Structure formats: C-alpha cells, structure tokens
Amino acid sequence: MHRKLGIFAALFSALSAWAQAPAPDHSGADSDGPHIFFRGSEIVVRSLERTDKAPIVRTQRYTRREEVLLTCSVSESGDVFSFRLKNRLQPTPCCYPEVERLLVISDIEGNFEAFKGLLKAAGAIDGTFRWAFGKGHVVLLGDFFDRGLNVTEILWLIYKLEDEAERAGGRVHYLLGNHEVMNLCGDYRYVRNKYTENARLLGEQYPQWYGENSELGRWLRTKNVIVRIGPYVFCHGGISPTVAASGHNLETLNEVARRYLGVPLDQITDSTAACIFSREHGLLWYRAAARGKMAPHELEAALSFAEAQYSVVGHTLMPEVTALYGGRLICVDVLHEEHLRNGTLHTLLIEGGIPYILYGNGERKVLQHQPVLQHARGRN
C-alpha cells in the first residue's frame, strides 16, 4: 500500500505542476454562438461565423420564442446541431430514486471533442447529437467553462440534450462548479482571449453573455449545486464538515445558491450562502476529502447529512477516475485534453449499481478502490 501511495503521490505532483503552470494564450477571434439576448419585446440572436479572412457577425431578431430555431456549429470538427429555445426555464428537483445507468462527467473546461467522445462512448448520444441514453441519467459536475475554446457549443449541447432526455424518461443534471460561478459573478481570470475578442466583435460585452437578459444566463441561474440520485450524492467540490453541520437540506442549499448567483463572493454576507460558496469549505471548492485529508468519520457524517452512501466529486485533479475511502468517495476530475491526445479518454459510468471506468472506445473496467491519497492537489 505504501508503494502505491508513493506512486500516486508522484503522479499528483507531476499533474499538479502541469495543470497549474501558466500557458501562453494565443487564441483569437473565431466562430462563436449563437448568443441570445432579450431587449424589450425583441429576441436578438448574434453569432460569429468563421470566414477565410475574419469572423463575421450574423444578427437575427425575433418577437416570439417559438419562432427561434438555432444552429450551433463547431468549426474545428465540422459538427453541427440544431435546437429550439425551451418553452420555459425553471429549476429541477435535486433528489431522485436510483436509476439503472448513470454517466458522470466533470471539468470538461470547454473541450468539445472530449465531451462528445465521452457521450458517444456511453451511448448517450447518436451521430447527430440526439439523446440515445433512454431513461439513463447524465450528471455533469461543473467547470465546463474556461481554459478551452468551445464553451458556448458545449453549453448549447447540454441545453439541447436536457429536453430530449426528459422526453425519453431520462435526465441531464448540469451542476454548477466554481468556474461557472466565477463567470457569473465577474471573475474572468481564466477566460480565454478568444472570448474577449469575440465579445468586442459581437458588440456584446462578455458579462452580458451570461447576464440576466441572456438565455444562457437565465438558464444557468436555474441550476443546482448538489444532487442525490439513489445512493449517490453529486457536487463539484465536496461536502465539508462545515456544510454537513449546517443543518440545511439539499433543497435549501440549492435554493440559496441560486439566489446568490452573480453576487461577488467577497460581498456575500448571508451565512448559508457563505457556507455554500466559501473557497475553503463550500460545495464548489472543498478539496480535503479528495486529497485524503478528511477523517473517515467526517466523510460518514457528510454522507449521512446528504442521506447518501457514496459521494462523487470533481474539482480536484486525479491521474484517472479514482475511488477512495473504501469506494465511498469517487473523484472524476481528470486531464481530458491529455487523455484525448493519448487515446486514454475516460470517465465514470455507474450501471446496475456498479461503478466502472468507461473509456472513449466504449470499453469499461470495474472501478477499484485506491489508498487514501495524502498529496493530491487541485487546480483552481
């Protein structure tokens, strides 16, 4: 066990150094959108389309939601999908009975190819980006923003699949991570140059893309930060002893989180909201469990608080999907871009109550327990 722990510690040191090293950002204006804004009685749709010279802006205007048919394209791969605006945007429940199939993906960070590959590997979508997972559930653990160059396209694919899944008896659960919240409250330190350049060309400032008068902004403000499905509880960072001792149920935590989305973190004074958004103890930032620094009795108390048997988290970088604490904690934040290049793309699939590592080629293996890791670090 000590030898395994040493190997994992070395891997974590290397991964942490790689993930936290500043990389030059040479990205520039490119295709993007659609972006939808509500201006009085008008619905304004703006997109950037790639040309041989420079991206050009396309603008369409509508007066009724049902008139709006949207197309989203990924210029690098040629992928295209179409969708309509939802009839209405509203929060979804946060507690569900156990389901036969659960696909869990975290920390995609704007990498459309990795997201597409994992959905296809699980059979969650077909070749035309339509829902193909039946009554299965897909849980997305946040941090789909920043670092990558296809954030908009990923968000619209999630938006589209939500409705298709529900019509088929399934569900897509898009939980907020710290990077979603950072973008909503004005912290843009990880936003790529592409988006600031695109915002200038579109004539729509970047904060407006996810503001309360945009479709994506309104949609994001309906999202949960924690969900329980059968014996599993899901959140981005983890359930700290502070949250577990708060006395709030999951519904209250989600309601309060939605109420304070967009408020800069240093301006939050409500004690419950501060508990949720704390950079040390909050649901979106907590790392101690994934680092192996949470006492077993504290983890049990956190699971008891959530009325769950297992916790699944992202946020803290792992060399591969990893089960700790006798399998009670599963960590799914991995280097998707690196694994995509190396042909080792993978994520978590739970089927028939058994957790598997699912690979990009569709193969799977039962997830084995690892020793508690003492030296894991996370990126921001």
N, C-alpha and C positions, 0 to 999 in steps of 0.2 A: 504494500500500500504506500509506503514512504517513497519508493521508487516512482510509482505512478504520480504521486503528488509532486515530486520534483520535476517530472516531465511536463506535467500540466502547468506548473508554475513558470517554467522556462518558456513554454508556448505563449502563456499570457503576457509575459514581459515583452516578447517579440511582437505580439499582436498589438499590445497597448502602444508601444513605440511607433509602430506603423500607422495606427489609427489616429494618433494624436499629433504626428508630425505635420507641420503646415505644408500644404501643397499649393504651388502657384496656380492661379485660376486664369486660364487663357480663354475661357468661354466668352462668347459674344452673342449679339442678337441672332435669333433663329426662330424657326416656326414655333408657335405657341397658341394655346387657346382651344376652344372658344372661352372667352370671359364674358360673363353676363352681368349686367348692371341694371338696376331699376331706377329710372329717372322719372318721377311723377307717374303718369299713366303709361309711360313708354318702357319697353324692354329693349335694351341696347346690347347687341352681341358684337364683340370685337375679337378678331383673330389676326395672327401674323402668319403669312404663308411664305415659305421659302421660295426664292427665285434664284436665277444664275447670278444676279448682281447683289441685291439686298432684299431682306424680307419686306413684303408689302402688307399694308393694313387692309383688312376687309371689315366693313361695318354693315350690320343689318339691324333693322328696327321693327319691333312688333308691338301690338297692343294687347294680345291675349296669350297666356301661357300655352294653351293648346295648339297655337299656331307654330310654335317653335320646334323645329326639327334640327338637331345639331349633329355635326360630324367632327370627329376628333381623329387626327392622323399623327403618326409617329414618323417623322421624315427619315430618320436613320434606317428604319427597318421596312418602311412602306406599309406598316399595319394601319388599318382604318376601321373604325366602328362608329355607328350612329346611334342616337338615343333621343328621347324626348324629355322635356322637363317633367319632374314629378308633379303630380296634382297638388300635393301639399307636403310641407316639411314639418316633421314632428319627432320628438324623442321616442325611442323604442324602449321596451322593458329591459331590465337588467338581470332577470333571473329566469332560467329556462330549465325544463327537465332534460335528462340525459338523452343524447342523440347517438345514432349509430356511427356517424362519421363526422370528424372534426379536423379541419385543416387549419393550422396556425402558422401565421407569417408575421414577422416583426422587422422593424428597422430597414425597410426597403430603400429609403432615402433617395427617391427619385430615379431608381434603376428599373426602367420599364421592362427590359429584357429579362431580368431576374424574376420580376413579379409574374410576367407572362409565363416564363418557364416553369415556375412552381405551381401556378394554377393549372397549367396543362398536364404536368406530371401527375397531379392528383385527380385529373379528370374533372376539374371544377368548371372548366370552360372548353368549348369546342374550337375548331379552327377559325370561326368567325366571331369569337369573343362572346358567345352566348353561354348563359349558365347551363351547365351539364351535370351538376352535383346533386340533383334531385332534392331530397329532404335533408341533405347534409348541411352543416354549418361551416362557414369560413370565419375565423377570428383573426383580425388584423390588429396587432398590438401597438400601433402608433409608430411615430418617427418615419412617416412616409414623405416628409418634407426634407428640404435642404440637401446639400452635398451633390446630389445627382442633377441631371438635366432634363428629366421628363416628369416633374412633379405634377404639372397640370394634367397630362394624359393619364397618369395613374389615378388621380382623384376622380376624373370623369369615368374611368373604367369601374372603379368602386361604386360610384353613384349609379351607374347603369346596372351593375350586377345586383345591387340591393333589391331593386324592384323585381327583377327576373327571378331571383332566389325566392323571394316571398311568394310570388305567384306559383312556384313549384313546391311550396311547403318547406323550403329551406330558409337560411338566413345568412346575411353577411353582417358581421359586427365590426365596425371600424371604431376602435377605441383611440382616444387621444393620447399622444405621447408628449414629452416635454418640448419637442420641436414644433409640433402643431400649436401648442400653447404659446411658445416663443413668437411664432409668426403672427398669432392673433393679438398679442399684447405689445408688439412693436420691437421685439428683439430680433434683428435681422443679421446677426453677425455671421451666420453660416449660409446665407442666401448667395447663390452664385451670381457672377456678373451678368450671365445671360438674362436673368430676370429683371435686373435693374435697367439693362439696356432695352429689353422688350417693353418695360413699363414706359420708358421715355418715348419709344416709337408709337406705342398704342395711345399715348396721351392719357393714360390711366395710371396714377401713381400706385406703386406696389402695395401699400397698405389698403388701397381701395379694392384690390383683387379679392381680399378676404374680409372686407368690411361688411357692415350690416345691411348695405344696399347692393350686395352681390349675391348671386345664387350660391356660389361655393362658400362664402362667408356665413350665410344663413344656414346652410346645410351643416357645416362644421359645428355650429353652435347648438345643434341638436344631439351631438354625440355624447356617449358615456365615457367615463374613465375607468370603470370596473364592471365586470360582468361575471355571473356564475352560470355555468351550464352543467347540469348534473353534478358530479363530484368535483369539478374543476372550477377554480376562480382565476380570472384573467385580468391583468392590468399591466401597464407598461413597465414600471419600475419595481414595485413590490409593496407588500403590506408591512409597514414598520410596526414596532410595538406602540408607537405614539398613535398611529391610526387605529390599531386594534383596541386601544384603550379609550378611544374617543366616545364609544357608546352609540355611534351612528350606524344605521343600517346602510346597505348598498344603495338603496333608492335615495336616501338623503344625501349621501356623498355625491351621487351623480347630479342631483338637482342643484346642490350648492355649487358644484364645479361649473355647470352650465351658466349659472347666474353670474359668475365672476370671470368668464372667458372674455379676454380682451382687456382686462384690468392689469396694468403692470404689476409684476409680482411684488415689488417693493412698496406698492400702495395698498396692498390687501391687509385690512385690519380685522376682518371677521375671523374669529378663532377657528371655525370649522373650515373655511376656505383656506386659511393659512396652513392648517393641518394637511389639506389635500395638496396644496401647491408648494409646500416647503421644499427647498432644494436639498435638504438633508433627510427629512422624514416623509416627504409626500409620496403619494401613489405614483407620480410620474418620474421621480428622481431617486428613490431609495435603492441602494445597491448592496447593503450589508449582507442580505441573505445570499445573493448570487456570488458574493465574494467569500462565502463561508464564514462570515463573522457574526452571524445570528445564532444565538444559542438554540438548540433543538426545542426547548420548552417555549421559546419565543415564537418559533415557527408554528408550533402546535397551537399556541394562543391566537396567532394570526389566522390560521385555518379555521379554528373554532369561531372566531369573530365573523368570518365570511360564510360559515356553515358549509365548508368545503373539506375535501380530503386531500386535494392537491392544488398547488399554485403554479401558474405558468406565466413567465415574465419575459420581457425583452430588456433593452436599455444597457445591460452590462455585457460587453463583448466576450464571446466564447470561441474557442477554436472550432467547435462543432456543437450541434444541439446536445445539451448536457443535462442529465438528471442527477440531482444532489439530495442529500438528507434522506437516503433510502428511497428515492424516487418521489418524495413529497414535493419537491421543487424542481420544475423543468425550466431551463433557460434556453431561449431560442434566438438571441441576437448573435448573428454570425456575419462574417465578411462576405456578403453576397457577391460583390463585384469580383473579389478574388476567386471565390468558388466557381463563379460563372466562367471565368477565364480558364480555370484549371479542370473544368469538367466535373467538379465535385459539388455543384449546386444542390442544396438540400434544406429541408425544414422539418417541422413536426406534423405528423398525421396520427390521430387517435381513432382507431377503428375497433368496434366491438369492445371498447374499454381498454384496449392495449395500445400503448404509445409506441410509435415507430419513427425512425428517421426515414423520411421519404426523399429519394434522390431525383435529380432532374430527368433521368432516363426512365423514371417510373418504378425503379427497384426500391425495395424497402428492407430495413432490418429492425428488429426489436430494439428499443432504446434500453441500454444497460445503465445501471447506476454507477456513478463515479464517486471517488472520495470527496469529502468537503474540501473545496479549494480555498487556500488561505491568501493567495496573492493575486487574485483576479482584479483587474482594473477596468474601468469603463471610459468610453469616450463621452464627450458632452452631448 
